[in-house]
Amino acid sequence: MDEDAKSASLVLLRFVTDKEAKLRYGAKLRASMQASISRGEEPSGYRVEWILQTVSDIFTWLGTRAAEFNAKHPQDRVSADDFSDILATASARLKKSRKP
């Protein structure tokens, strides 16, 4: 293998295995999506598709959990505000886990 091919292989290997580089790339894509939204545009791409699918999955899961709660506690009922509390609590925990 010549030196150029070896160098290219090392660069590719680093790109594939460098977690920090991948996180920086993800942050760059997130910033681009947020800029699109602030301009009134609808962002697109695989990250947007993943986010929307994940949101759908979360709503399905929350609906299941709400049905379980409602069946277990017939005197009570889950509301949209309860879902907001769940998501706010999860968001706060995520933010707390990122701090050094």
N, C-alpha and C positions, 0 to 999 in steps of 0.2 A: 504494500500500500504506500503510495507516495505521500509526501508531507502535507499537501493540500487536502487530500482525502482524509488523512489522519486528523488534521485540524478541524475539518468540517464535521467529522464524526464526533469529536470532542464537544464542539459547539452544540450539535444536535443532542448529544447525551446530556449535556448540562441543561438544555432547554426542557428536555423530557423529565429530568429528575430534580430540577431546582424548584423546590416548593415556594421559596420567596419570590422567584421570578413569576411563577404562576399566579401568586397572590397579587403581585403588582399588575400583571396583565388583567386579572379580574377587576381590580380597582379602577384601572383605566377604562374598561368596558362599562363599569357601573357609572363612572363620571360622564361618559359619553351618553349613556341612557338618560341620566339626570339632566344633562344639558338639553337633550332633545325634548324632554318633558317641559323644561322651563321655557323653551321656545314655542310651546304649544303643539309640538309634533308628537306623533305616537312612535315610540321606539320599536324596533323589530330585531329579530335575530334569535339565535338559539338560546341566549340567556333569558330573553323576554318570554319565549315559549316555555322554558323550564319554570320560570317564576309563575306564569299563569297556570300551568299544569299543577304545580305544587300548591298554589292557592286553592285550586279546585279540590285537590286531594285533602287539604286541611279542612275545607268546608264540609266535605263528605265525612271526615273523621269527627268533626265537631257535632255534626248532626247525629251520628251514631252515639256519641257520648251523651248528647242531650236526651236522646230517646231512652238510654240506659238510666240516666238520672231521673227523668220523669217517671219511669216505671218503678224505680226503687223508692221514690219519694212522691206519692200521689197527692200529697197536700201542697206540693211546691211545683214550680215549672221554670225551666231554663228560658232566659230571654236573650235578645240580641245584646243587651247590656252585659250579661254574663259572658258572652263570647268576647266582647270588647275587653272585659276584665282579664280573661284568659290570655288574650293576645298581648295586652299591655304588660301583664306579669311576665310572660315569655320574653317580650322585648327587653324589659328591664333586666332580666337575668342574663340575656345575651350581652347587653351592654356592660354589665358588671363583670362578666367572664372575660371580656376583652382587655380590661384594665390590668396593667402590670402589677 
